[in-house]
Amino acid sequence: MKVSPRRRARELAVQGIYSWQMSRNAVEQVELSLATSNDMKKVDMPYFQLLLRGVVKQASHLDAAIKPYLGRLPEELDPIEKAILRLATFELTEQMDVPYKVIINEAIELAKSFGAEESHKFINGALDKAVKTLRRDERG
């Protein structure tokens, strides 16, 4: 199956967010490391950079935005789940041109690729609740 440049951007962004969460290295360092160790020809580079830098810059704001929908504290989340939720929350709050259904579906796919066995269900549940507030206008 052919993977879209945007999906590839999200996959690398999640890896970058995870790396940043674990190492606390500068976002530029994380970005450079990913760019040099992956084939970036099939990646939507501007979107990858927007996602990675945006999430790192707004991490505490994003955590606060998703927290009411988790059923547990953000600190208790698996680091991969946290990275995926931060990414999806960033897209829900900042990328109004991307339909919320696409964002949730992409987050579920990321959880299936990188998360634990049941991660995608947790991610889906949290984002499903969050979208009612974060994308109230779009849901009508």
PyMOL commands that set and color helices and strands:
alter all, ss='L'
color gray80, all
select helices_A, chain A and resi 5-23+27-37+40-42+45-69+74-76+79-94+100-114+119-134+136-139
alter helices_A, ss='H'
color red, helices_A
deselect
rebuild
show_as cartoon
